[in-house]
Amino acid sequence: MSKRSESNVFWVSFSDLMTSLFFIVLVLFVVTFVNNRNTIVAQAKQLKVYKEVEESLKPLKQDSSLFSYDERYKRFLLSFDVKFEIGKAEINAQDLNNYDITRTKILDAGKKLKSVLDTVVNDALQQNVEGGNNVTYLVVISGYASKLDNADDSPMGLFSEYQLSYARAYSLWRFWIKNGIDFENKKYKGLIDLQLAGNGWGGVGRAVQEDKNQRFVVQVVPKISNTED
């Protein structure tokens, strides 16, 4: 074979190789572009949902007589004192100080929370009907306990305080249900995942004044399980 023929073969082979490499690079570029686009679209949908939830929860933030919003930890606190007798957890005249006033405020707070969550859930149901994101909401009701001067720091003492704080959250949940405020009602179609928690002496953002830690914390967290088109 002449040198001219060998040169032609080389350049043809080289051209084929470069064409193949270009095709591979093009395919990788398209795949990367599509993946990035899907990620951006999914993130935009998530951001839209979070903004809608924030907007829906504004009535709770604005009603300072019932709720105060902890910006640092993104949660709601009852804006009024809930003071139990030491070691007590029931919402009744024997366990709760200033029972009549506190009971009324706790009931009003539950009604307000229900009204807001009804709006949020109705919006979510409408979005799902229209083919939008499958959004559910985690609602956590946490009870706390105060570490008073006579506190028992032993393991059994700590265990008792966690039991006590959970009992307070359970008491609030049961009180609301008795008054027609049921966040596990079938009408919510499983869109609300209600959880009760007892933080004992733990938890972030505890009040500096210990007797102020006999309180409830409510958190509403959106969960997006499907961001695909």
N, C-alpha and C positions, 0 to 999 in steps of 0.2 A: 504494500500500500504506500502511495506517495505521501510525502509530508503534507501536501495540500489536502489530501483526503483525510488524513489523521486530524488535521486542524479543524476541518469541517465537522467531523464526528464529535470532537471535543466541544465545539461551540454549540452544536445541537443538544448534546447531553447537558451541558452547562445551562442552556436555556430552559430545558425541561426541568432541571433541578430548581432553578430560580422560580419558575412558574409554580412548581409544587410548593415551595417554601412560601411564596406569596399567598397561595390559596390557604395554606395552613394558618398563616398569620391573620388572614382575613376572617377565617372561621373563628379563631380565638378571639379576635376583636369583637365580632358580632355576639358571640356567647357572653363575653365580659360585659358588653354594652347592655344586653338584654337583662343579665343578672343584676347589674347596677341599677337599671331602670326599675326592675321589679322591687328591689330593695328600697329605692327612693319612694316609689308609689306606696309601698307598704308602710314606710315610716310616715309618710304624709297622711295616710289614713289613720294611723295610730294617733298622731298629733291632733288630727281633727276630732277624734273621739274624746281624747283627754280634754281638749278645749271645750267641747260640748258638755262634758261632765262638770268641769269647773264652772261653766256658766249656769248649769242646772243647780249646783250646790250653793250658788250665791245667796239664796234666801236664808240658808242656815247661817252664813257668815254675817248677814246683815241684821239678823235677829239677836242682838246682843243681850237681850233679856233672858234668853234660854241657852244660847250656845256662844262659846268663844272659840275662835280658830287659832290653832297653834301652827303658825307659818313654818316654823323650823322643822317640825315633825309631821306636817301635813295631816292633821287630825283635828277632831272637834272635841271640846270639853264642855261639860255642862257649866254654864256661867254662874251658877248659884251653888252654895255650899250644900253638900249632902253629908250630914254628920250622924254616924251610927254610934250607938252605945258600944263600949269596948267588947269586942268579940261577937258582935251581933251583925246580922246580914239581911233580915227581913224588912220589907217595906210595910211596916205597921207602927202603931202608936207606941208599942213597947220597945222596939229596936231603934227607931228613928227619931232624932231630935227635931223639934218644930214640925211635927208630922203633917198637920193639915196644910201648911204653906208649902212644905217640900213636896208632899204628894201631888198637890195641884200643879206645881212646876214640872215635876217629872212626867206627869200625864201630858201636859201641854208640849213638852219637849218631844215626847213620843209621837204625838199627833203631827207636829211640825216635820219631824223626820220622815214620817210616813207620807205626808203630802208631797215632800220633795222627791222621795224615792219613787212614788207613784208616777210622777212626771218623768223622771229619768227612765224608768222601766218602760213606760208607754212609748217614749221616743225610741228606745232600743228595739221594742217590738215592731214599730213602724219601719225602722231601718232594715230589720231582718226580713220583713215582708217584701220590701223593695229590693232585696238582694244585697243589702249592705253587710257590714261586718257582724259576725256573731259575737256580741258583747254581753258579758255577764258582770255582775258586781259582787265583790267581796265586802260584806259588812261585818265588822268586828266590834263587839261590845266587850270592853275590858273592865274588870273591877280591880280596884287598888286597895291596899291596906296601909295604915300609918304605923311607922316604927316608933312607938311611944317609949317613955322612960322605963316602963316595966317589961320591955320586949324580951322575949326568950330567944337567944341566938343559937340555941342548939338545933341540930338537924330536925328534930321533931317539932320544935318551935317554928322553924322556917316552913316546914310542911304545913303546919296548921294555918299559918298566915296565907299561904297560897290557896289552901282550901277555902279560907274565909273570903279572900278576894274573889275567887270564882263563885262562891255562894252569893256574893253581892251582885255579880253580873247575871247569874241565873235568876236571882230574885227580881231584878229589873226586867229581864226577858219575860218572866212569868206574869209580872204585874202588867206589862204592856199587852200581853195576850189576853188577859182577863178583861182588858178594856178595849178590845177590838183592834189592837195594833199587832198584827202578826206578819212578820217579814218572811215567813215560810209558807204563806198561803198559796194555794195552787194557782191563783190568778196571776202570780208572777211568773208562771211557766218555767220555773227553775232558773230564772235570770238573777236571783239573789241567793248568794251563798252566805248564810248567816253563821257566824262562829262566836262562841262565848269564850272568854279568856280570863284567867286570874293571874295578875302580875305580882301579887304579894308585895314584897318590899323592892322588887326589881322594876324594870321598865325605864325607858329614857324620859327625860324631861319631868322628873318628879319635882313637886313643889318643895321649896326650901323649908317652909314651915310644915313640919311633919303632919300636924293634924289636918292639913289641907289635902292630904293624899287619900283621904277617904272619899273617893270620887269614881266617876265613870268616864271612860274615854270611848269615843265612837269614831271608827275609821271607815270610809267608803272608798274602795279601790276598784277601778275598772279593769277588767281582764278581757283582752282581745284574743280570741282563739283562732280567728281566721282572717287574714289580711289579703288573701289571694283573690283575684278577679274570678 
